[in-house]
Amino acid sequence: MTMSKKTNSLFRGLLLLCCLMHITVTAQQKAIVGFYKALPKGKTYVTDKQTKEVLYYNPDSAIVTHKDIATTRAESTESTGRPVVRLVLTPAGRVAFRKATRESIGKKILVMMNGRLLIAPVVLNEIAGGEVDIDGNFSMEEARALAANLAPERAIDIKETAVYPPSYFASLDSALVHKDISKLERLLHRSASIGHSNGWVQDKKELIHDLETGKVSYRSIDQISIEEKDIEQDFIRVRRNLKVEGQYEQDPFEVTLSVMEIWKKQPGGQLQLWSRQAVAIKD
């Protein structure tokens, strides 16, 4: 598996990783991943096989590890159709990763798997979304094997669990921040009603249109807490607390919200947002 030179960077809030060596993934060998800041000096180092650069890092001070992975899945990218492994970080992992990338702009982050360097991309901007794609020129079978290997020990397949993981609902936040229209098309029900804290109510088409035109943009949406309230047949009601930063037209805003959402289960187990109402929480 070789790395494309075009992916040796962080861009659009999404970290794209490519393997520098062939990785054989089996059910018996658990994949241990860690992200580390590159240091100017240190006792522990690895050599980037592509650039021959010696990179120092502290193995006892990982930004995030496999323990900070909430969900994993294998999927094909819409742009190239190539299989990738998508990691979604836990809320704590997302906060740590965002802080580390903000502090490391212009510097490198080392991505290690089982003690070996995968890649050391240069951070171009702060990454708030908490989603990581591993693109190693995989076959779909290899991508699925790696996704299974990187998965948390707890059950994460939403089709097989009674409780949907918090990261599933947070995927909507990531789609809003990154203006991922294709993901929003999948996550929002065709009859979705989205109520904002200022009394503004939108349908699916209006919400997507305002994101595409730049009328509304979100810099970050951090899920502070989540509580499952009720499951009734094909509907799941959840209450989430969010910290939101963004811009409406030319005016920046920062607000903490209590959000009540109703998600409707679709054939195959996927949820789509059916109704949402947000209320501002005063400090």
Secondary structure, 3 states (H helix, E strand, C coil): CCCCHHHCEEECCEEEECCCCCCCCCCCCCCCEEEEECECCCCCEEECCCCCCEEECCCCCCCEEHHHEEEEEEEECCCCCCEEEEEEECHHHHHHHHHHHHHCECCEEEEEECCEEEECCEECCCCCCCEEEECCCCCHHHHHHHHHHHCCCCCCCCCCCCCCCHHHHHHHHHHHHCCCHHHHHHHEEEEEEEECCCCCEEEHHHHHHHHHHCCEEEEEEEEEEEEEEEEECCEEEEEEEEEEEEEECCEEEEEEEEEEEEEEECCCCCEEEEEEEEEECCC
